[in-house]
Amino acid sequence: PTGAPTGVFKAKDGLINIQAATPHLFKRMATALGVGEKMGENPEYATNKGRVAHRDRLNGEIEAVTQTKTMKEWIDIFAKAGVPSGPIYSVDQTFADPQIKTLNMDPTVDHPELGKVRILGQAVKLTRTPQRMRMPTPELGQHTDEILAEYGYSKDQIAAFHRNKDI
């Protein structure tokens, strides 16, 4: 809410996120959009305060241009111009992205009932820690008996919990 333009804009085939609230990023973005002179000469857009005050109109002007090209075209254009931007993906698009594949963000594990399933990988990657998903998310109650045993409950006590439907 304190900077403009920032946010999500429609492209020809989806949505992109643009972060261009600082003066130099705003100028780069306007130039990359091909409307540098028009936006640059508008006194309402000369400062961040002015851009925030006229956010709706500014966003509309930006989106009128971003809708003319695809997400990939704009991301490439903004990358060359040094403007932070990125695609807003659907779930299937997210997991088709080459970077997601490179980071192994959708590993396959063996599920006891479903067979091989793809799951969401670890977001944090540490250089000296193995990054492999060994098992799927546990089923509800799958490890209850093990945990109760670790807390000192006997097999008979755990069995009683089950008989009495306490767990």
C-alpha positions, -999 to 999 in steps of 0.1 A, spaced: 0 0 0 30 24 3 44 20 -32 32 21 -67 32 4 -91 34 -30 -74 11 -59 -79 -5 -83 -103 -13 -73 -139 -30 -92 -167 -10 -104 -196 -23 -119 -228 -22 -155 -213 -22 -151 -176 -10 -129 -147 23 -113 -139 37 -96 -108 55 -63 -112 74 -44 -85 84 -10 -97 77 15 -69 111 32 -67 119 61 -91 145 42 -111 124 10 -114 93 30 -124 113 47 -152 127 13 -163 92 -3 -163 76 26 -182 104 24 -208 101 -14 -211 63 -10 -216 70 14 -244 52 43 -226 82 60 -209 75 94 -223 37 93 -216 41 81 -180 74 101 -175 57 134 -185 27 129 -163 32 151 -132 9 128 -112 34 100 -116 65 120 -109 67 108 -73 58 76 -55 33 97 -34 16 108 -67 17 73 -81 1 59 -49 -26 87 -50 -34 77 -86 -28 40 -83 -60 28 -99 -55 49 -130 -18 40 -132 -25 3 -128 -51 6 -155 -27 22 -179 0 -4 -172 -25 -33 -176 -37 -19 -209 -2 -25 -222 6 -57 -204 -24 -74 -219 -8 -71 -253 19 -97 -248 22 -131 -231 35 -136 -196 68 -150 -209 73 -121 -233 68 -95 -205 90 -115 -180 118 -115 -206 114 -78 -214 113 -68 -177 144 -91 -170 164 -73 -197 152 -39 -183 161 -48 -147 125 -46 -135 115 -72 -108 87 -93 -121 75 -128 -124 47 -150 -136 17 -158 -114 12 -195 -120 -16 -219 -116 -7 -251 -97 0 -271 -128 21 -243 -144 41 -240 -112 51 -276 -112 59 -275 -150 84 -246 -144 120 -257 -151 133 -241 -119 108 -261 -98 121 -293 -115 157 -283 -110 150 -277 -73 132 -310 -70 101 -293 -55 78 -321 -65 95 -354 -55 78 -387 -59 74 -409 -28 57 -443 -22 24 -440 -4 11 -472 13 -23 -469 -2 -20 -446 -32 13 -459 -47 37 -434 -62 26 -398 -55 42 -365 -61 44 -343 -31 55 -308 -23 93 -307 -16 112 -288 10 112 -250 4 145 -245 22 176 -262 6 207 -265 28 240 -273 11 252 -298 38 219 -314 45 205 -342 22 173 -330 5 152 -360 -1 117 -368 8 116 -403 21 80 -408 28 46 -392 23 27 -372 49 16 -396 76 -20 -407 78 -40 -395 108 -29 -414 138 -2 -434 119 25 -428 145 3 -424 176 14 -457 192 51 -449 186 48 -415 201 29 -428 232 56 -454 237 83 -427 235 64 -409 263 65 -441 285 31 -456 279 31 -494 279 17 -516 252 -12 -525 275 -20 -489 282 -19 -480 245 -42 -510 238 -66 -497 264 -66 -463 248 -76 -479 215 -103 -501 232 -118 -471 250 -116 -450 218 -95 -425 237 -73 -421 206 
